[in-house]
Amino acid sequence: MSDPSSVYAGRIAHVDLASRTVRHQPTSDYARRWIGGRPLNTALVWDVAPPGVGWDDPRNALVFGAGLL
């Protein structure tokens, strides 16, 4: 596979419910390093959630993602 980002939709939507804003990030930022849905979703949570955040903390990330299939 020459370009791993070609198998993804191309964009990641970051939705902030508190401020009611949406920003988009290209999947290519992650696709070359993390192949597959589970590793990519884990990397997103790792990058977005602050260190030491609890599972029920409002600052924690909620990620909805699909695998390659």
All heavy atoms as a GROMACS GRO file, in nm:
protein
  529
    1MET      N    1   0.085  -0.116   0.000
    1MET     CA    2   0.000   0.000   0.000
    1MET      C    3   0.090   0.123   0.000
    1MET      O    4   0.170   0.143   0.089
    1MET     CB    5  -0.089  -0.003   0.124
    1MET     CG    6  -0.181   0.113   0.134
    1MET     SD    7  -0.281   0.120   0.284
    1MET     CE    8  -0.319  -0.047   0.319
    2SER      N    9   0.077   0.208  -0.096
    2SER     CA   10   0.165   0.322  -0.109
    2SER      C   11   0.128   0.436  -0.015
    2SER      O   12   0.215   0.503   0.039
    2SER     CB   13   0.165   0.372  -0.253
    2SER     OG   14   0.034   0.412  -0.290
    3ASP      N   15   0.000   0.460   0.005
    3ASP     CA   16  -0.043   0.571   0.090
    3ASP      C   17  -0.147   0.522   0.190
    3ASP      O   18  -0.262   0.504   0.155
    3ASP     CB   19  -0.101   0.682   0.003
    3ASP     CG   20  -0.140   0.804   0.084
    3ASP    OD1   21  -0.100   0.813   0.202
    3ASP    OD2   22  -0.210   0.890   0.029
    4PRO      N   23  -0.106   0.498   0.317
    4PRO     CA   24  -0.201   0.446   0.415
    4PRO      C   25  -0.319   0.538   0.439
    4PRO      O   26  -0.426   0.495   0.475
    4PRO     CB   27  -0.118   0.431   0.542
    4PRO     CG   28   0.022   0.449   0.505
    4PRO     CD   29   0.026   0.515   0.372
    5SER      N   30  -0.300   0.668   0.420
    5SER     CA   31  -0.410   0.761   0.446
    5SER      C   32  -0.522   0.747   0.343
    5SER      O   33  -0.632   0.796   0.364
    5SER     CB   34  -0.360   0.904   0.449
    5SER     OG   35  -0.308   0.941   0.324
    6SER      N   36  -0.496   0.679   0.232
    6SER     CA   37  -0.599   0.665   0.130
    6SER      C   38  -0.711   0.570   0.171
    6SER      O   39  -0.817   0.570   0.112
    6SER     CB   40  -0.538   0.617  -0.001
    6SER     OG   41  -0.484   0.487   0.015
    7VAL      N   42  -0.688   0.489   0.275
    7VAL     CA   43  -0.792   0.397   0.319
    7VAL      C   44  -0.885   0.460   0.422
    7VAL      O   45  -0.987   0.403   0.456
    7VAL     CB   46  -0.732   0.267   0.378
    7VAL    CG1   47  -0.655   0.192   0.272
    7VAL    CG2   48  -0.646   0.296   0.497
    8TYR      N   49  -0.852   0.576   0.471
    8TYR     CA   50  -0.938   0.646   0.566
    8TYR      C   51  -1.021   0.749   0.494
    8TYR      O   52  -0.997   0.782   0.379
    8TYR     CB   53  -0.852   0.716   0.673
    8TYR     CG   54  -0.779   0.620   0.764
    8TYR    CD1   55  -0.643   0.602   0.753
    8TYR    CD2   56  -0.848   0.548   0.860
    8TYR    CE1   57  -0.576   0.514   0.836
    8TYR    CE2   58  -0.782   0.460   0.944
    8TYR     CZ   59  -0.646   0.444   0.932
    8TYR     OH   60  -0.581   0.358   1.014
    9ALA      N   61  -1.119   0.805   0.563
    9ALA     CA   62  -1.207   0.904   0.503
    9ALA      C   63  -1.133   1.035   0.472
    9ALA      O   64  -1.178   1.113   0.391
    9ALA     CB   65  -1.326   0.931   0.593
   10GLY      N   66  -1.022   1.058   0.540
   10GLY     CA   67  -0.943   1.176   0.508
   10GLY      C   68  -0.943   1.285   0.613
   10GLY      O   69  -0.855   1.368   0.615
   11ARG      N   70  -1.045   1.286   0.702
   11ARG     CA   71  -1.051   1.391   0.803
   11ARG      C   72  -1.097   1.334   0.937
   11ARG      O   73  -1.176   1.242   0.942
   11ARG     CB   74  -1.147   1.501   0.762
   11ARG     CG   75  -1.102   1.576   0.641
   11ARG     CD   76  -1.182   1.701   0.617
   11ARG     NE   77  -1.325   1.671   0.607
   11ARG     CZ   78  -1.419   1.764   0.598
   11ARG    NH1   79  -1.386   1.890   0.597
   11ARG    NH2   80  -1.545   1.731   0.589
   12ILE      N   81  -1.047   1.395   1.043
   12ILE     CA   82  -1.090   1.364   1.179
   12ILE      C   83  -1.162   1.489   1.229
   12ILE      O   84  -1.108   1.599   1.222
   12ILE     CB   85  -0.970   1.332   1.270
   12ILE    CG1   86  -0.897   1.209   1.217
   12ILE    CG2   87  -1.015   1.312   1.413
   12ILE    CD1   88  -0.762   1.185   1.284
   13ALA      N   89  -1.282   1.473   1.278
   13ALA     CA   90  -1.359   1.586   1.331
   13ALA      C   91  -1.342   1.591   1.483
   13ALA      O   92  -1.367   1.492   1.552
   13ALA     CB   93  -1.506   1.572   1.296
   14HIS      N   94  -1.298   1.703   1.533
   14HIS     CA   95  -1.289   1.727   1.677
   14HIS      C   96  -1.407   1.816   1.715
   14HIS      O   97  -1.412   1.933   1.674
   14HIS     CB   98  -1.158   1.798   1.713
   14HIS     CG   99  -1.037   1.714   1.687
   14HIS    ND1  100  -0.982   1.633   1.783
   14HIS    CD2  101  -0.961   1.700   1.577
   14HIS    CE1  102  -0.877   1.573   1.734
   14HIS    NE2  103  -0.862   1.610   1.608
   15VAL      N  104  -1.502   1.761   1.789
   15VAL     CA  105  -1.624   1.833   1.826
   15VAL      C  106  -1.615   1.870   1.973
   15VAL      O  107  -1.601   1.784   2.059
   15VAL     CB  108  -1.749   1.746   1.800
   15VAL    CG1  109  -1.875   1.821   1.839
   15VAL    CG2  110  -1.754   1.700   1.656
   16ASP      N  111  -1.623   2.000   2.002
   16ASP     CA  112  -1.623   2.049   2.140
   16ASP      C  113  -1.767   2.088   2.174
   16ASP      O  114  -1.818   2.188   2.126
   16ASP     CB  115  -1.530   2.170   2.152
   16ASP     CG  116  -1.514   2.217   2.296
   16ASP    OD1  117  -1.600   2.186   2.381
   16ASP    OD2  118  -1.413   2.286   2.323
   17LEU      N  119  -1.830   2.005   2.257
   17LEU     CA  120  -1.970   2.029   2.291
   17LEU      C  121  -1.988   2.152   2.378
   17LEU      O  122  -2.092   2.218   2.372
   17LEU     CB  123  -2.029   1.905   2.359
   17LEU     CG  124  -2.032   1.779   2.274
   17LEU    CD1  125  -2.084   1.662   2.356
   17LEU    CD2  126  -2.116   1.799   2.150
   18ALA      N  127  -1.889   2.183   2.462
   18ALA     CA  128  -1.900   2.298   2.551
   18ALA      C  129  -1.901   2.429   2.472
   18ALA      O  130  -1.982   2.518   2.500
   18ALA     CB  131  -1.786   2.298   2.652
   19SER      N  132  -1.812   2.441   2.375
   19SER     CA  133  -1.805   2.565   2.298
   19SER      C  134  -1.882   2.558   2.167
   19SER      O  135  -1.886   2.656   2.092
   19SER     CB  136  -1.659   2.601   2.269
   19SER     OG  137  -1.600   2.502   2.186
   20ARG      N  138  -1.936   2.440   2.137
   20ARG     CA  139  -2.013   2.418   2.013
   20ARG      C  140  -1.930   2.451   1.889
   20ARG      O  141  -1.975   2.519   1.797
   20ARG     CB  142  -2.142   2.497   2.014
   20ARG     CG  143  -2.236   2.455   2.122
   20ARG     CD  144  -2.366   2.530   2.115
   20ARG     NE  145  -2.454   2.484   2.221
   20ARG     CZ  146  -2.583   2.505   2.223
   20ARG    NH1  147  -2.640   2.572   2.126
   20ARG    NH2  148  -2.655   2.460   2.324
   21THR      N  149  -1.807   2.400   1.889
   21THR     CA  150  -1.720   2.421   1.775
   21THR      C  151  -1.676   2.288   1.718
   21THR      O  152  -1.674   2.187   1.787
   21THR     CB  153  -1.594   2.501   1.814
   21THR    OG1  154  -1.523   2.430   1.916
   21THR    CG2  155  -1.629   2.640   1.864
   22VAL      N  156  -1.642   2.289   1.590
   22VAL     CA  157  -1.591   2.171   1.521
   22VAL      C  158  -1.466   2.213   1.445
   22VAL      O  159  -1.466   2.315   1.377
   22VAL     CB  160  -1.694   2.114   1.422
   22VAL    CG1  161  -1.637   1.995   1.347
   22VAL    CG2  162  -1.823   2.077   1.492
   23ARG      N  163  -1.362   2.134   1.460
   23ARG     CA  164  -1.243   2.157   1.379
   23ARG      C  165  -1.204   2.025   1.314
   23ARG      O  166  -1.232   1.919   1.369
   23ARG     CB  167  -1.127   2.218   1.459
   23ARG     CG  168  -1.066   2.127   1.559
   23ARG     CD  169  -0.947   2.196   1.631
   23ARG     NE  170  -0.896   2.110   1.734
   23ARG     CZ  171  -0.805   2.014   1.716
   23ARG    NH1  172  -0.756   1.992   1.597
   23ARG    NH2  173  -0.764   1.940   1.816
   24HIS      N  174  -1.143   2.033   1.200
   24HIS     CA  175  -1.104   1.913   1.127
   24HIS      C  176  -0.953   1.901   1.121
   24HIS      O  177  -0.882   2.000   1.116
   24HIS     CB  178  -1.162   1.916   0.985
   24HIS     CG  179  -1.310   1.905   0.984
   24HIS    ND1  180  -1.391   2.015   0.980
   24HIS    CD2  181  -1.392   1.798   0.989
   24HIS    CE1  182  -1.517   1.976   0.982
   24HIS    NE2  183  -1.520   1.845   0.987
   25GLN      N  184  -0.908   1.777   1.121
   25GLN     CA  185  -0.766   1.745   1.114
   25GLN      C  186  -0.749   1.637   1.009
   25GLN      O  187  -0.829   1.543   1.002
   25GLN     CB  188  -0.721   1.694   1.251
   25GLN     CG  189  -0.579   1.650   1.260
   25GLN     CD  190  -0.545   1.600   1.400
   25GLN    OE1  191  -0.630   1.585   1.485
   25GLN    NE2  192  -0.419   1.575   1.422
   26PRO      N  193  -0.647   1.646   0.926
   26PRO     CA  194  -0.627   1.541   0.825
   26PRO      C  195  -0.588   1.408   0.888
   26PRO      O  196  -0.515   1.404   0.987
   26PRO     CB  197  -0.516   1.595   0.737
   26PRO     CG  198  -0.449   1.702   0.815
   26PRO     CD  199  -0.548   1.752   0.916
   27THR      N  200  -0.640   1.301   0.835
   27THR     CA  201  -0.607   1.166   0.886
   27THR      C  202  -0.461   1.133   0.861
   27THR      O  203  -0.405   1.050   0.931
   27THR     CB  204  -0.691   1.059   0.815
   27THR    OG1  205  -0.800   1.118   0.751
   27THR    CG2  206  -0.744   0.960   0.912
   28SER      N  207  -0.401   1.198   0.765
   28SER     CA  208  -0.261   1.167   0.733
   28SER      C  209  -0.168   1.194   0.850
   28SER      O  210  -0.060   1.136   0.857
   28SER     CB  211  -0.217   1.247   0.610
   28SER     OG  212  -0.229   1.386   0.635
   29ASP      N  213  -0.210   1.279   0.946
   29ASP     CA  214  -0.129   1.303   1.065
   29ASP      C  215  -0.109   1.175   1.146
   29ASP      O  216  -0.011   1.160   1.216
   29ASP     CB  217  -0.194   1.409   1.154
   29ASP     CG  218  -0.198   1.546   1.089
   29ASP    OD1  219  -0.135   1.565   0.984
   29ASP    OD2  220  -0.266   1.634   1.145
   30TYR      N  221  -0.205   1.083   1.137
   30TYR     CA  222  -0.201   0.959   1.214
   30TYR      C  223  -0.183   0.834   1.128
   30TYR      O  224  -0.130   0.734   1.174
   30TYR     CB  225  -0.330   0.944   1.295
   30TYR     CG  226  -0.340   1.039   1.411
   30TYR    CD1  227  -0.402   1.161   1.397
   30TYR    CD2  228  -0.288   1.006   1.534
   30TYR    CE1  229  -0.411   1.250   1.502
   30TYR    CE2  230  -0.296   1.092   1.641
   30TYR     CZ  231  -0.358   1.215   1.625
   30TYR     OH  232  -0.366   1.301   1.730
   31ALA      N  233  -0.231   0.836   1.006
   31ALA     CA  234  -0.242   0.715   0.925
   31ALA      C  235  -0.108   0.649   0.895
   31ALA      O  236  -0.100   0.527   0.886
   31ALA     CB  237  -0.315   0.746   0.794
   32ARG      N  238  -0.005   0.725   0.878
   32ARG     CA  239   0.125   0.666   0.847
   32ARG      C  240   0.185   0.592   0.967
   32ARG      O  241   0.263   0.500   0.951
   32ARG     CB  242   0.222   0.773   0.799
   32ARG     CG  243   0.181   0.832   0.668
   32ARG     CD  244   0.295   0.911   0.606
   32ARG     NE  245   0.252   0.983   0.489
   32ARG     CZ  246   0.227   0.929   0.372
   32ARG    NH1  247   0.240   0.801   0.356
   32ARG    NH2  248   0.186   1.002   0.270
   33ARG      N  249   0.149   0.635   1.086
   33ARG     CA  250   0.206   0.575   1.207
   33ARG      C  251   0.114   0.469   1.269
   33ARG      O  252   0.161   0.372   1.326
   33ARG     CB  253   0.234   0.685   1.307
   33ARG     CG  254   0.310   0.638   1.425
   33ARG     CD  255   0.364   0.754   1.503
   33ARG     NE  256   0.433   0.703   1.620
   33ARG     CZ  257   0.459   0.773   1.725
   33ARG    NH1  258   0.425   0.899   1.730
   33ARG    NH2  259   0.522   0.720   1.827
   34TRP      N  260  -0.016   0.490   1.262
   34TRP     CA  261  -0.112   0.402   1.328
   34TRP      C  262  -0.206   0.341   1.225
   34TRP      O  263  -0.295   0.406   1.176
   34TRP     CB  264  -0.193   0.480   1.432
   34TRP     CG  265  -0.108   0.555   1.528
   34TRP    CD1  266  -0.087   0.690   1.531
   34TRP    CD2  267  -0.030   0.500   1.633
   34TRP    NE1  268  -0.001   0.721   1.632
   34TRP    CE2  269   0.035   0.607   1.697
   34TRP    CE3  270  -0.009   0.372   1.681
   34TRP    CZ2  271   0.120   0.589   1.805
   34TRP    CZ3  272   0.076   0.354   1.789
   34TRP    CH2  273   0.138   0.461   1.850
   35ILE      N  274  -0.186   0.216   1.194
   35ILE     CA  275  -0.268   0.148   1.095
   35ILE      C  276  -0.379   0.072   1.168
   35ILE      O  277  -0.353  -0.010   1.255
   35ILE     CB  278  -0.185   0.048   1.010
   35ILE    CG1  279  -0.071   0.121   0.941
   35ILE    CG2  280  -0.272  -0.025   0.910
   35ILE    CD1  281  -0.112   0.225   0.842
   36GLY      N  282  -0.502   0.100   1.135
   36GLY     CA  283  -0.615   0.032   1.195
   36GLY      C  284  -0.693   0.123   1.287
   36GLY      O  285  -0.643   0.225   1.336
   37GLY      N  286  -0.817   0.087   1.311
   37GLY     CA  287  -0.907   0.169   1.392
   37GLY      C  288  -0.868   0.179   1.538
   37GLY      O  289  -0.864   0.287   1.595
   38ARG      N  290  -0.839   0.068   1.602
   38ARG     CA  291  -0.809   0.069   1.745
   38ARG      C  292  -0.682   0.148   1.777
   38ARG      O  293  -0.683   0.234   1.865
   38ARG     CB  294  -0.799  -0.072   1.800
   38ARG     CG  295  -0.784  -0.073   1.950
   38ARG     CD  296  -0.785  -0.212   2.006
   38ARG     NE  297  -0.915  -0.273   1.985
   38ARG     CZ  298  -0.940  -0.401   2.000
   38ARG    NH1  299  -0.845  -0.484   2.035
   38ARG    NH2  300  -1.060  -0.449   1.979
   39PRO      N  301  -0.570   0.125   1.707
   39PRO     CA  302  -0.451   0.206   1.737
   39PRO      C  303  -0.472   0.354   1.708
   39PRO      O  304  -0.425   0.439   1.784
   39PRO     CB  305  -0.344   0.148   1.645
   39PRO     CG  306  -0.391   0.012   1.608
   39PRO     CD  307  -0.540   0.018   1.611
   40LEU      N  308  -0.542   0.387   1.601
   40LEU     CA  309  -0.565   0.527   1.568
   40LEU      C  310  -0.652   0.593   1.674
   40LEU      O  311  -0.622   0.703   1.720
   40LEU     CB  312  -0.632   0.538   1.431
   40LEU     CG  313  -0.652   0.682   1.385
   40LEU    CD1  314  -0.579   0.706   1.254
   40LEU    CD2  315  -0.798   0.710   1.369
   41ASN      N  316  -0.757   0.526   1.719
   41ASN     CA  317  -0.845   0.581   1.822
   41ASN      C  318  -0.771   0.598   1.954
   41ASN      O  319  -0.789   0.698   2.024
   41ASN     CB  320  -0.967   0.492   1.842
   41ASN     CG  321  -1.056   0.490   1.720
   41ASN    OD1  322  -1.054   0.581   1.638
   41ASN    ND2  323  -1.134   0.385   1.707
   42THR      N  324  -0.685   0.503   1.989
   42THR     CA  325  -0.606   0.512   2.112
   42THR      C  326  -0.510   0.631   2.104
   42THR      O  327  -0.494   0.705   2.201
   42THR     CB  328  -0.528   0.382   2.135
   42THR    OG1  329  -0.621   0.273   2.140
   42THR    CG2  330  -0.450   0.387   2.264
   43ALA      N  331  -0.447   0.650   1.990
   43ALA     CA  332  -0.356   0.764   1.973
   43ALA      C  333  -0.431   0.896   1.985
   43ALA      O  334  -0.380   0.992   2.043
   43ALA     CB  335  -0.287   0.754   1.837
   44LEU      N  336  -0.553   0.902   1.934
   44LEU     CA  337  -0.632   1.025   1.945
   44LEU      C  338  -0.663   1.057   2.091
   44LEU      O  339  -0.649   1.171   2.136
   44LEU     CB  340  -0.763   1.011   1.867
   44LEU     CG  341  -0.752   1.022   1.717
   44LEU    CD1  342  -0.883   0.981   1.650
   44LEU    CD2  343  -0.715   1.163   1.677
   45VAL      N  344  -0.704   0.956   2.168
   45VAL     CA  345  -0.733   0.979   2.310
   45VAL      C  346  -0.606   1.021   2.382
   45VAL      O  347  -0.607   1.113   2.464
   45VAL     CB  348  -0.795   0.853   2.375
   45VAL    CG1  349  -0.804   0.869   2.526
   45VAL    CG2  350  -0.931   0.824   2.317
   46TRP      N  351  -0.496   0.955   2.352
   46TRP     CA  352  -0.368   0.987   2.417
   46TRP      C  353  -0.329   1.132   2.390
   46TRP      O  354  -0.277   1.201   2.479
   46TRP     CB  355  -0.261   0.892   2.364
   46TRP     CG  356  -0.130   0.906   2.434
   46TRP    CD1  357  -0.024   0.982   2.394
   46TRP    CD2  358  -0.089   0.841   2.554
   46TRP    NE1  359   0.080   0.969   2.482
   46TRP    CE2  360   0.041   0.883   2.582
   46TRP    CE3  361  -0.151   0.752   2.641
   46TRP    CZ2  362   0.112   0.839   2.693
   46TRP    CZ3  363  -0.080   0.708   2.751
   46TRP    CH2  364   0.049   0.752   2.775
   47ASP      N  365  -0.352   1.181   2.270
   47ASP     CA  366  -0.314   1.318   2.233
   47ASP      C  367  -0.410   1.423   2.288
   47ASP      O  368  -0.369   1.536   2.312
   47ASP     CB  369  -0.305   1.332   2.082
   47ASP     CG  370  -0.187   1.259   2.022
   47ASP    OD1  371  -0.098   1.216   2.099
   47ASP    OD2  372  -0.184   1.244   1.899
   48VAL      N  373  -0.536   1.388   2.305
   48VAL     CA  374  -0.638   1.489   2.341
   48VAL      C  375  -0.660   1.498   2.492
   48VAL      O  376  -0.673   1.607   2.547
   48VAL     CB  377  -0.771   1.458   2.269
   48VAL    CG1  378  -0.880   1.550   2.315
   48VAL    CG2  379  -0.752   1.469   2.119
   49ALA      N  380  -0.666   1.384   2.561
   49ALA     CA  381  -0.696   1.385   2.704
   49ALA      C  382  -0.574   1.429   2.785
   49ALA      O  383  -0.462   1.386   2.757
   49ALA     CB  384  -0.740   1.246   2.749
   50PRO      N  385  -0.594   1.517   2.883
   50PRO     CA  386  -0.481   1.560   2.965
   50PRO      C  387  -0.429   1.446   3.054
   50PRO      O  388  -0.504   1.356   3.089
   50PRO     CB  389  -0.538   1.674   3.050
   50PRO     CG  390  -0.685   1.668   3.036
   50PRO     CD  391  -0.718   1.583   2.918
   51PRO      N  392  -0.301   1.449   3.092
   51PRO     CA  393  -0.245   1.344   3.177
   51PRO      C  394  -0.317   1.336   3.311
   51PRO      O  395  -0.352   1.439   3.370
   51PRO     CB  396  -0.100   1.387   3.198
   51PRO     CG  397  -0.071   1.483   3.088
   51PRO     CD  398  -0.201   1.548   3.052
   52GLY      N  399  -0.342   1.215   3.356
   52GLY     CA  400  -0.404   1.193   3.486
   52GLY      C  401  -0.554   1.214   3.490
   52GLY      O  402  -0.615   1.210   3.597
   53VAL      N  403  -0.617   1.235   3.376
   53VAL     CA  404  -0.761   1.256   3.373
   53VAL      C  405  -0.834   1.126   3.407
   53VAL      O  406  -0.792   1.018   3.366
   53VAL     CB  407  -0.806   1.312   3.236
   53VAL    CG1  408  -0.793   1.209   3.128
   53VAL    CG2  409  -0.948   1.364   3.242
   54GLY      N  410  -0.939   1.135   3.485
   54GLY     CA  411  -1.017   1.017   3.522
   54GLY      C  412  -1.116   0.979   3.414
   54GLY      O  413  -1.147   1.057   3.325
   55TRP      N  414  -1.167   0.857   3.425
   55TRP     CA  415  -1.259   0.809   3.322
   55TRP      C  416  -1.388   0.891   3.319
   55TRP      O  417  -1.451   0.904   3.215
   55TRP     CB  418  -1.292   0.661   3.343
   55TRP     CG  419  -1.372   0.634   3.468
   55TRP    CD1  420  -1.323   0.606   3.592
   55TRP    CD2  421  -1.513   0.636   3.480
   55TRP    NE1  422  -1.424   0.590   3.681
   55TRP    CE2  423  -1.545   0.606   3.615
   55TRP    CE3  424  -1.618   0.659   3.392
   55TRP    CZ2  425  -1.675   0.601   3.663
   55TRP    CZ3  426  -1.748   0.652   3.439
   55TRP    CH2  427  -1.775   0.623   3.573
   56ASP      N  428  -1.428   0.948   3.432
   56ASP     CA  429  -1.553   1.024   3.438
   56ASP      C  430  -1.530   1.175   3.439
   56ASP      O  431  -1.623   1.251   3.463
   56ASP     CB  432  -1.634   0.982   3.561
   56ASP     CG  433  -1.559   1.006   3.692
   56ASP    OD1  434  -1.436   1.030   3.688
   56ASP    OD2  435  -1.623   1.000   3.798
   57ASP      N  436  -1.410   1.219   3.410
   57ASP     CA  437  -1.378   1.360   3.406
   57ASP      C  438  -1.431   1.423   3.278
   57ASP      O  439  -1.414   1.367   3.170
   57ASP     CB  440  -1.225   1.376   3.413
   57ASP     CG  441  -1.181   1.518   3.440
   57ASP    OD1  442  -1.238   1.611   3.380
   57ASP    OD2  443  -1.088   1.535   3.520
   58PRO      N  444  -1.496   1.538   3.286
   58PRO     CA  445  -1.548   1.603   3.165
   58PRO      C  446  -1.440   1.641   3.063
   58PRO      O  447  -1.469   1.660   2.946
   58PRO     CB  448  -1.617   1.729   3.216
   58PRO     CG  449  -1.635   1.710   3.361
   58PRO     CD  450  -1.534   1.610   3.407
   59ARG      N  451  -1.314   1.649   3.107
   59ARG     CA  452  -1.205   1.683   3.015
   59ARG      C  453  -1.159   1.562   2.934
   59ARG      O  454  -1.080   1.576   2.841
   59ARG     CB  455  -1.086   1.740   3.092
   59ARG     CG  456  -1.117   1.871   3.163
   59ARG     CD  457  -1.002   1.914   3.250
   59ARG     NE  458  -0.976   1.811   3.351
   59ARG     CZ  459  -0.857   1.786   3.404
   59ARG    NH1  460  -0.753   1.855   3.368
   59ARG    NH2  461  -0.842   1.691   3.494
   60ASN      N  462  -1.206   1.444   2.970
   60ASN     CA  463  -1.165   1.323   2.899
   60ASN      C  464  -1.226   1.323   2.758
   60ASN      O  465  -1.328   1.386   2.733
   60ASN     CB  466  -1.210   1.199   2.976
   60ASN     CG  467  -1.129   1.077   2.940
   60ASN    OD1  468  -1.056   1.077   2.843
   60ASN    ND2  469  -1.142   0.973   3.019
   61ALA      N  470  -1.162   1.251   2.669
   61ALA     CA  471  -1.209   1.244   2.530
   61ALA      C  472  -1.303   1.126   2.510
   61ALA      O  473  -1.286   1.021   2.572
   61ALA     CB  474  -1.090   1.230   2.437
   62LEU      N  475  -1.399   1.146   2.426
   62LEU     CA  476  -1.490   1.039   2.385
   62LEU      C  477  -1.469   1.022   2.235
   62LEU      O  478  -1.495   1.113   2.157
   62LEU     CB  479  -1.635   1.077   2.415
   62LEU     CG  480  -1.742   0.975   2.379
   62LEU    CD1  481  -1.719   0.845   2.455
   62LEU    CD2  482  -1.878   1.030   2.410
   63VAL      N  483  -1.417   0.906   2.196
   63VAL     CA  484  -1.382   0.884   2.055
   63VAL      C  485  -1.476   0.781   1.994
   63VAL      O  486  -1.496   0.674   2.049
   63VAL     CB  487  -1.235   0.834   2.044
   63VAL    CG1  488  -1.202   0.798   1.902
   63VAL    CG2  489  -1.140   0.939   2.097
   64PHE      N  490  -1.535   0.817   1.882
   64PHE     CA  491  -1.614   0.725   1.802
   64PHE      C  492  -1.535   0.699   1.674
   64PHE      O  493  -1.504   0.791   1.601
   64PHE     CB  494  -1.751   0.784   1.764
   64PHE     CG  495  -1.840   0.807   1.882
   64PHE    CD1  496  -1.846   0.933   1.941
   64PHE    CD2  497  -1.915   0.705   1.934
   64PHE    CE1  498  -1.929   0.956   2.049
   64PHE    CE2  499  -1.997   0.727   2.042
   64PHE     CZ  500  -2.004   0.852   2.100
   65GLY      N  501  -1.499   0.575   1.652
   65GLY     CA  502  -1.420   0.545   1.535
   65GLY      C  503  -1.456   0.409   1.479
   65GLY      O  504  -1.509   0.322   1.548
   66ALA      N  505  -1.426   0.393   1.354
   66ALA     CA  506  -1.452   0.266   1.287
   66ALA      C  507  -1.319   0.208   1.238
   66ALA      O  508  -1.225   0.281   1.211
   66ALA     CB  509  -1.544   0.287   1.168
   67GLY      N  510  -1.315   0.077   1.228
   67GLY     CA  511  -1.196   0.012   1.176
   67GLY      C  512  -1.188   0.024   1.024
   67GLY      O  513  -1.272   0.088   0.961
   68LEU      N  514  -1.088  -0.039   0.968
   68LEU     CA  515  -1.069  -0.030   0.824
   68LEU      C  516  -1.177  -0.103   0.746
   68LEU      O  517  -1.205  -0.069   0.631
   68LEU     CB  518  -0.932  -0.087   0.787
   68LEU     CG  519  -0.814  -0.009   0.840
   68LEU    CD1  520  -0.684  -0.081   0.809
   68LEU    CD2  521  -0.813   0.129   0.779
   69LEU      N  522  -1.237  -0.204   0.806
   69LEU     CA  523  -1.341  -0.276   0.735
   69LEU      C  524  -1.475  -0.216   0.758
   69LEU      O  525  -1.569  -0.234   0.691
   69LEU     CB  526  -1.341  -0.423   0.779
   69LEU     CG  527  -1.212  -0.500   0.751
   69LEU    CD1  528  -1.223  -0.641   0.806
   69LEU    CD2  529  -1.183  -0.504   0.603
   0.00000   0.00000   0.00000
